[in-house]
Amino acid sequence: MEKSSWNPLLLPSISHLLSLWLILSSAREEVIVAGKSLHHHRHQGHTHSHSVAAVRPLTFSKLFVFGDSYADTGNTGKQGSAWKVPYGMTFPGKPSGRYSDGLVLTDFLAKYLGLKSPVAYRWRNVVPPQSLKYGVNFATGGTGVFDTLTAGPNMSRQTDFFQKLLSTYRSEELQSSVALVVLSGNDYAAYLVRNGSIEVLPTFISLVVNQLTANVKRIHELGVRRIVVSALAPLGCLPAITINSSYRQCNGTFNAFVTFHNQLLQRAMAKLNRQGVNDKPPATSSFILFDLYRSFSSVLNPKGTGYSCGSLDSKTGEKKYSVCSNPERAFFWDMVHPTQEGWRAVFSQLMNTLQQLFKDI
């Protein structure tokens, strides 16, 4: 087995990791948005002319979503920042429970599949029953594969919710569905707040990836054959972290443990694709890794610009970020979450990967 490039000397300080939990936890986010004092990283080199076109729109019938605030479309409580102005100002024009000014990762994937965005599980008894025909979104901001310091349901509990709804769908409907599984790092921040032990963080990372893999296998066993799983984005490039260097550079210590997590996850998904699940041949399933690390980095650091997110121009000293006066021109919406246009740019980097969904159909 290839040796993982993990160096414990690169680990961030406890104080930095405590800060990370505070900004990752949806219930405690400090809301700094367009027109405020936050410097947002602009995705220069990205144009807004490209669209996320649906591919073979009748191929897939439903989208089921599990995870946290990067995919949440309305499951967090009304006390969360996603339900407060100015969240949702671009879409739908008011707060809707999305941690952005508009659409998030779930919405772009649904559109790509030719589906309406699945209804948030929280509102399943409020919307008309036919709204469930496009799937259900169980993702809840601030959560992880284990219990975090946010009260929302962890991924295992979200999968329990899914299992309770299985009678709503026929077996063939599930087999023609796609699942999106998103994990953004809340487990790690909560772990360090509780234990303060950096030395055994690699062991905990292994536990997180193992549990994530177990959740993915369970979703597969419940009937969904094509599952998209997100890698961690470069947490060291979030504005809440780069603020510590006056937005001059990404924090390599955070990105070191992110890379280790992603390496383990990539191997786990490759194994599932190679060996299948419960003796079912791999050809009947697809486990697809959404490389958010690469897609975020590609947008934040476009080829030819020569700078990383938030850094200074080496010749002029000009800051490569600006106060976000217009969310359509910024990548980050708040200290953690992309804008709608940020997500659009990220998703455009992922579309080629999604072609794997259509194999053997």
N, C-alpha and C positions, 0 to 999 in steps of 0.2 A: 504494500500500500504506500502511496505517495505520502511523504512526510508533510504535515501541515506546517505552514510558515507562521508559527505562533511564537512570539517573543514576549514573555511576561514583563520585561523591562520597558516595553512600549506602552504599558497600561496607563490609563489616565488616573489622575488623583481622585481620591474619594470626594473631595469638594466639587470637582468638575462633574463627577457622576451623580452626585446629589442634585446638582443643577440640572442635569439631563433629565432626571426623573420628574422634576418639577415642571419642566416644559413639555415633556412627553405625555404626562398625565392630563387627560382632557379636562378633568374636573378642576385643575388648578392652573390652566394655561393663563399667561398674561397676554391679553389680546392687544397686539400692536399691528395695525393694518394700514391700508392705503391712506396716504395723507398724514400719517403720524410720524413719530420720530425714528421708526425702525428703518435701517438701510436694507433694502431688498436687493438680492442679486438679480441682475437683469440677464435674461437669456439672449445675449447678443448673438447675432448670426442666425437666429431663428426667425423665420417669417411666419405670419399667421394665415397664409393663403392655403396651406395644406389642410385637408379635411380628413376625418376618420371615417372612411367609407365602409359600409357594411359589405362583408364578403359572403357570398352564398347565403343570403338572409333567411332562407327557409330550412337550412341544414340543422340548426339547433333550436330547440323549443323553449329552453329555460336557462336562467343563470341563477345559481345559488352562491351566496357570498358569505365568507367567514373572516373575522379579523378585527381590525381596530379602526382608528380615525382616518387612515388613508383610504378606507373603503366604505366607511359608515355613511349612510344617507338618511339618518334620522332615528337611530336607536338610543342615543344618549338622552338622559333626562333634560327637561327644559331648563335646568339650572346651568347647563353647560354653555360655553361660549358660542358653540355652533348654532344656538337658538337665539342669539342676540345680534342686534344691529352692530356693525354693517355686514356680518356674514350673510352670504346669499345675495349680495347686491347685484351681481351680474346675472346669476340664475338661482332661483326663479324670480328675483327681485325683492326677496325678503328672506329672513333666516328659515332654513329648512332642515337643520340638523346636519348639514355638510360642513366639514372643517375647511372651508375655502370661500372665495367670493362667488363660486359657481360650481360647475361640475367637477367630480373627483374620478379616481381611477375606475370605480365601478361603472359609472355612467359611460365612460369612453369604451370600455370593453363591451357593455351591453349594445351600444350603437354599432360597434364593429360586427357583432354577431347578428345584427338586424333585429334586436329585441328592445323593448322598453326597459328602462331601469327597473330592477325588481323592487317590490314594495318592502319597506323596512318592517322587520318582524314586529316591532313595537306597535305598529298600526294595522296589523293583520285583521283585527276585529272591528276596525273603523271603516276601512275601505270596502268597496263591493267585493264579494267573493271572487268574481272573475279577474280581479287584479292580481291574484296569486298565480294566474296562468303563465306569467312571465318569469316566475321564480320568486325567491325571497332573499332578502339581505339580512343576515344575522350579525354582521360586523358592528362592533360597539366601541366607540372611542375610549382610549386609555387601557384597553384590556390586552391580554397576552395568552400564551398557551397555558400558563399557570395563573393563579390569582395574583393580581397586582395590588397596588394601593388604591385602585379605583374600584367602585362597587359593581361594575358591570360584569356580565357573564364571561368566564374564560372560554377558550375555543372548544374545550370538551363540552361545556354546558351549551354553547351555541350549537354544537353538533347534536346534543340531546334534543334541542328545539326542532332541529331539522328532522330527526327521527320521528318525533311526534306528529309531524305533518305528512309523513310518507303516505298515509292512507288517502291523502288528497290527490296523489298522482299515480298514474299507471306505471308499470315497470318500464315500458317502452319510452315513456316520457322522460323518465330519469336517465335512461341510457342515451337519450338524444340531448341531454343537458350538459352544461359546463359548470364547474365549480371554480370560484376564485378564492384563494386562501392567502390572506395578507398578514404578515407579522412585521411590525415596525420598530421593535426594540423596547417596549414597555417592561418586559420580563427582566431585562438586565438592569435597568434603572431601579426597579423595585427591589430586586435582589440585593443590590449594593446598599440601598437605604436600610434594609433590614439587617444585613449581616456584616457589611463593611469589610468583607474579605476579598481582596483582589487576587490573592495567591491562588485561590481555587476557582477563579472565574472561568478558566478553560474547561474545568469539569462541568460547571453549570451550563456553559454554552453547549456542551455535548448533550446534557439533559434536555435543554430547550429544543435542540434540533431533533432529538429522539422523540420527544413528545409531539412536536410539529409533524414529524413523519407518521407517527401513530394516528394523529388526527386525520391526515391525508388518506391513509389506508382505510380508516373507518368510513370516511365519506365515500370512498370508492366501494367499500363493501355494502354500503347502503344503496348503491345503485348508480352513482354518477361515474362514468367511465373516463371522462376527460377533465383533468384538474390542472389549473394554472396556479402555481405557488410563487409568491414573491420572495426574492432575496432581500436582504436588508439594503436600504439606501445608504449612502455615505454619511453616517450620522455626524462625523466630524466636520461636515460642510454645511450643517444647518446654521442659520443665522444666530440661533441661541448659543452656539458653540464658537463660531467665528467672531462673535462680538468680543470674546476674550483677547483676540489679537487685533482689535479694531478692524475686523473684517479683512485682514490682510491675507490670511491663508486658512486652509482647512486644517483641522486638528488631526495629525497623524496617529495619535494615541487612540483616539476613538475609532478611527478607521482600521486600526490593527485588529481589534477584536471583531469588528464588523466583517473583515475579510476572513477571519477564522470561521465565523458562523457560516458565511456563504460557501466556503470550501466544503464544510461538512454537509451542508444542505445539498449542494450540487452532487456530491457523491451519493447521498441518500436517494435523490430523484433518479439519478442514472441507474442505480441498482433496481429501483422499482420498474423502470422502463426495460431493463435488461432481463429481469427475472419474473416480472408480473407479480400479481397479488393472489395469495391463496390458490395457487396452481392454475389461475387463469392466465392464458398466454398473453405476453406483452402486446401482441398485435391488436388486442381488443381494447386497449387502454392507451392513454397518453398522460404522462406527468410532465408538465412543461414548467420550466423555471423562468420566471420573469426577472431578468437581471436589472433590478432597479439601481444597483450600484453603478453599473456601466451607463445606463440611460440617464440617470441624474448627472453623472460626471460628464457625459458627452454634451449635455445641454448647458451645464454650468461652465464647462471649459471647452468651447467649440474649437475644432481643429483650425490652426492658423492664427489664433489670437494670442497664444503663448502665455496665458495666465490661468490660474485656478480661481475657484469661486472666491470673490471678495478681495482679491489681491490688488496690488497697485501696479500701474504701468511702470516698467523698469526705466523708461526714458523720461517720461514727463512727471511721474509720481501721481498721476491722476487715479482717483479711486474708480475701480471697475464695478461700482454699484451706485445706486442713487436712491433718494427717498421716493417711495412708490406713490407718485401722484396719479397714476393710471394703472390699475391692476392688469390690463391687457399687455402692458409692456414690462411686467415684472415676473420673475419666476416664483418667488416666495410671497405668500399672502400674509402669514404671521411668522412667528419665530420657528415654526416647525413645518408647516404645511404649504405646499405649492398653491399658486393661483390656478384658476381654470386653464389659463393659457400655459402655465407651467406644466400641468398635467397633460395638456394636449401635446406639448413638445416632448415630454417623457414617453407618452404612449406612441408617438410617431416612431420612436426608436425601438419600440417593442413589436411592431406589427409584423415584421418578417418572422419573428419567433412564433407568432400565432399561427402561421401556416401549418405548423405541426398538428394543430387541432383537426385538420381535415384529412389526415392520413387514414387510409383504409375506409373512407366513407363512400 
